[in-house]
Amino acid sequence: MDFTLSPTVEDYRARVAAFVADEILPVEADRATFDPHENIRLDVLETLRAKAKAAGLWCLQLKPETGGQGLGKVGMAACYTEMNRSIFGPVVFNSAAPDDGNMMVLEALGTPEQKRRWLDPIVSGAVRSAFTMTEPHPGGGSDPSMIETRAERGPDGRYRIFGRKWFITGAEDAAHFILIARTSDDPRTGLTAFLYHRDQPGWHIARRIPIMGPEEHGGHCELIFDGLEIAPEDVLAGEGKGLKVTQVRLGPARLTHCMRWLGLAMRCVEIAQGYAAERKGFGVRLADRESVQLMLGGLAMDIEIGRLLVMRAAWELDQGRFARKEVSMAKVHVANLLHRAADIGIQINGARGYSKDTVLEWIYRYARQARLVDGADEVHRMVLNRHLESEGRGFFAWPVAP
């Protein structure tokens, strides 16, 4: 494994870093640019997005023929971490969830017509999207086999959808949706992925679920389906391939979360270091106190461990493998790391950290969801134990060149 960045990737990484520093951080520093849900105001976002496009930093994760730069997962890891030095960064470059994962799965599995109709508008930034899978009890959460929303196929080949979904990120502002519903009771082929537009009848948003915040654009919503009709040509990857769609989408999406969270964790360190270098107590700078040095040194080590785990998983994906255990290890470690980084940042900053004078409290609230989204910690640890049981000492095998 060689994680040395190519000159091309390093050029993009450096340009993303400069763009964040010069264009996005000054916007983030002005509370007037925040919307009521503590995200960037859409009018301000559109201005920054136009600049990112003009700078050639748009949708770096996609293939050139789709409108991206084809950086691969290792290249994405380097660039995504730089993007999320700012809490507003990823959405400016069209590399934020859920659009990021939706674009990649449509690019991988969509037909040419599906890509033209459903993918291209997301790539251009004309619309936003949502991935509609999670359900309230007793439906499917971390376990997709529990999904109860059903798709009934009529004599004309069209499907009618009935059921309830919730915590659907971005749903209120989304125009394009990928919906996972049950078409049979088969444990492997019982789920199907469907594409639909917000203007189609037969569904509605029951509520925008209040959360700790801050929120992505479009919030986290509860949806009710009472007869949404979907044509056969809007089935993604074929009937019964819904589980495959979730695997193709969620594996890389979990890892891109980690890439971005590393950027936020590094930002927490940056803010903590800046304050510790200036603040004195009892005649001593905080930066000179051993307790503070231990906190920051340990955090720096954990961030580097997270970077290596993410890069290892990204490298595995670039080799064409699923990297399930590598992604799970990265997801658990980095999700917990982000929470620790925000907590330590607040502790070193004291009352300032608890205020809204920095983004530490924003990151702290945001970080709590990291241990739940795209599979709770416990689920990923369970997955790792399954690998350990089946592989034995092979769990720790090194990759071997052919």
N, C-alpha and C positions, 0 to 999 in steps of 0.2 A: 504494500500500500504506500503510495506516494501522494501526499497532499500538497505538494508544491503547486502553486497556482501558475497557470500558463500566462504569458505576457498579455494575452487578450483578456482573460478573467481579471488579472490584476489591474488592467486599465479600467475595466468597468467598476471594479470594487473601489478604486481610488476616486473615480468620477462620481459614484454614488455617495461616497463619504463627503466629498466636497459639496455636492448638491444639498445634502442634509444640513451641513454646517452653514452654508451660505443662504439657502432659500427656506428651509423648513423650520429649523430651530428658532429663527427670529419670529416666525409666525406662531409657533407653539408658545413662545414667551409672552404673547399678548392674549390675555384671557378673553378679549373681545372677539377673537377668532373661533372660540368654542361655541358649539351649538348647545341647546338645552340638555342634551344627553351626554355632554362632555366629550364629544368628538369634534373634529374639525368642521366648521360651517361649510356647507356644500358650495357656496359661491366662492369662498376662499380656496376650497379644494380644486375646483375647476381651473382656477388661475394657475395653481401649482402644477396640476396635471398637464396643462398645455406647455409649461416650461420643461417638464420632464420629457414629454414627447419630443419637443424641439431639440433637447439635449441627447436624444437617442437612448434614453434610459427607461423605455416603456416596455413592460411585459418581457423582461429579460429571460424569464423561465421557459417561454414557448419556443417552438421550432421556428426557424426563419420563414418557412412557407406559411406559418400560421400568423406571423406578425411579431415574432420575438427574436431572440439572439442565440438560442440553442446553447445556453451555458452549461447544461447538465446539472446534476444534483450537487456535485462538489462546488461548481461555480456559483450555484444558487446559494449554497451555505455561506460562502464568503460575502456575497452581495446582500443577502437578506439580513444578515447580522448588522451590516452597516446601515441598512435602511431603517432598522428599528432602534437606532440611537435616539430617534425621535418617536414619541407615541403616535405621531401622525404619518410617519414615514412610509410604511408599506402601501397604504391606500393611494398615496400620491403616485407611486410607480406601477399601480395596478397589480400589486403582488400581495394583497391582503386577503385573508379568509372572509367569506366563503368563495369569492370569485376565483381566487387562485386555484383551489382544488377543483372547482367546477370546470374551469378552462382546461386544466390538464387532463381530466377524465374525458371530456368531450373531444379533445385533441387525440386522445389515445383510442377511443372506442366509437366515436361518432362516424356516421356515413358522410360522404361529401355533402349531401343535401342537408343533413343535420348540422354539420359544421357551418354551412352557409347561413342557415336560419337561426340556430341557437347559440353557436359559439362566436361567430364574427362580431355580433353587436356587443358582447361582453369584452372581447379583445379591444375593440375600438373605444370602449368606455361609454358607449351610448346607453347601455342598460346595466343593471346589477342583477345578481342571481342569488339563489338559495338552494340548499340541499335539504330535502324534506324527508327525514328518516325517523328521528326520535319520537317516541310516543309516551304519553302518561301511563302509569300503572293501570292495567296489567300488560300493557304493550311493550314494545321493544325499546330498550335503552342501549346499554353496552352490548347486549345480546340481541343481534338482529333476528335470530330465529324466533323471537317472541313477538315479532311485528304482527299486528292484527288488522291494520288497514287493508281492505280487500279491493281487488280489481276484478270485476265481473265482465267476461267477454260475451258480447251479444252476437246474434246471427250475422250481423253486418260486419263483424270483425272489430268493432269499436269497443273500447273498455269503458266501464263506468266505475268510478272510485267512491268508496264509502269508508269513512273512518275519521280518526282524530290524530293530529300530530302536535308536538309542542317543543318549545325551545328551538324554534327554527330561526337560525341567525340570519338577520338581514331581510326577513320576509316582508316587512312593511314597505320597504323601498325597492324590493326586487320585482323584475318583470319576467325573468326566465327562471323556471324551477325544474329541478331534478327530483322526482318523487319515487320512493321505494314502497311498493305495495305487494301484497300477497296474491299470487295467481293460482297457487295450489298449496297443498299441505306437505309436499315433498321437502325433507330437511335440507336438501342441497339445491334443488331447482324450483323451490316454491316462491321465490321473490323475483320481481321484475322491476326494472327502472323505466320510468316514464318522463317525458318532457312536456311541460305545459306552460302557457303564458298566463299572466295575472288577469287578463281580460276575459278568459274563458269562464263561462258560468259553471255553477255546481260546486263551488267552494267559497269559503270566506275566512277572514281572520277574526277569531273570536275575541282575542285580546292581545295586547303587547304586554308581556309578562314583566312586572316590576322586578328589577334585580339590584344587587349591590351597586352595580355600575362600576366604571363607565360602560357605555354600550357602543357596539358597532352601528353603523348606519342601518336603519331598519329594525333595530332592536332584536329581541328574542320573542317569537310569537307563537301563539296557539292557533292551529288551523283546523277547520272542520270541513270534511268532504262529504257532500250529500248528493252525489251523482255527477261529478265532473266527468265529462266525456273526453276520451283521448283516442286519436286515430292510430291505427297500426304502425304507420310510418314514424310515429313519435315514440316508439319503444326504443330504448337505448340498448344496443348490444344483443337484442333478441329476448323473447319471452323466456323466463326462467333463468336469466343471467344476472339477476339483481344482486346476488351475493358477490359475483365477480366484479360488478360495478363498484360495490362498496369497498371491496378489497383494493381495486385499482386506485380508487379515489382516496381512501382513508390512510393507506400506508404512507404515501408521499406527503399527504396533508398533515399527518401527525409530525412528520419530520420538519416540514416548513414552519409549523408552529414553533418547534424547538429552535430553528435558525433565528427566527424573529425574537423569541424570548431571550436568547443569548445577548442580543443587542440591548434589550431592556435591562438585563442584569448588569451589563457593562456600564450602562448609563447610571445605574444606582451607585456603582463604585465611583464613577466619575464625580457625581454630586457629593458623595460622602468624602472623597479625598479633598475636593475643593474647600469644603467647610472645615474639615479637620486641620487643613494647612493654615487657616486664618483664626479659628476660634481658640481662645485661651480659657483655662479654668485653673484657679489656684496657682497662677503664674506659669503654667505649662501649656504649650500648644497641644491640642488633642492628638495631632499627628505624632507627637513625641511620646505619647503614653503607650506603654507596652500593650495594654488591653485593646486599644484601638488598632494597633499594628497587628495583633493576633487576629482580630476580626477581619481586617481588610486582606491580610495575607492568606488566611484560610479561604476567604471568598474568591480571591484571585485564582487559587489552586482549583477550587470547585468549578469555576468558569472554564478553566483550561481542560479539566476532565470532561466537561460538557461539550466543549468544542471538539475534542477528540472522538467522543462517542457519536456526535452528529456527523462528523466527517467520515467516520468508519461506515455508518449506515448509508450516507450519501454515496460513498464509493461503491458499496455493495449494490445499490440501486443502479448506479451507472454501469455496473458489470452485467446488468440484466437480471439480477436476482431479486427476490421479494424482500429480503433483509428483515424478516418479521421480528426476530429476536433482537437484532441490532436497533431497529426502530423503537421497540418496546423499552430497551434499556435507556436509550436517549430520552424518550418521552418521560419516563419516571424521574430520571436524574434532573433533567433541565426544568421540568415543572416545579419540582421541589426547590431547585436552585433559585428560580425566579422569586419565589416567596421569601426565601432567606435573604436574598440580595436586597429586596425592598425593605424587609424588616430591619436588617443591619443598617441600611442607609438611613432609615428613620431614626434608629437608636442613636447613631452618631450625630445626626443633625438635631436631636432633641425636639423641642417644641416646634422649631422651624420645619422639621421633617413631617410633623403631624399636621401642619398647616397646608394651605394650597399655594404657598410661596414657591414650592418646587413641585415637580411631577411625581415625587416619591409616593405620596398618598394615593395618587391616581394609579400608579403601577401596583401598589400594595393591594388595592381592591381588585384590580384586574387580575392579579396573579392568583387569587384564590380559585378562580375557575380553571386554571391550568391543570390542576390535579384531577379534574373531572372531564373536561372536553376531550372528545375523540378517544374515549376509554379511560375509566378511572384507574388510579395507580394500582389498585388491587387486581384489576383485570389483567393489566400488563404483567404484573408479577406472577399471576397465575399462568399466563402464556409462557413466561420464561421458565417456570417450573416444569411445564409440559415438555419444553425443549430439553431441559436438563434430564428429565426422566427418560426421554426417548433417545437422547444422544450420549448420555453418560459423560465420560471424559472428552468425547468429541465436541461437547459444548464449547470447550476452550481451544479447539483446534485453530491453528494459523491458516490463513489462505495460502495456497501453494500455486505458484506460477505453472502454467501448462508446459 
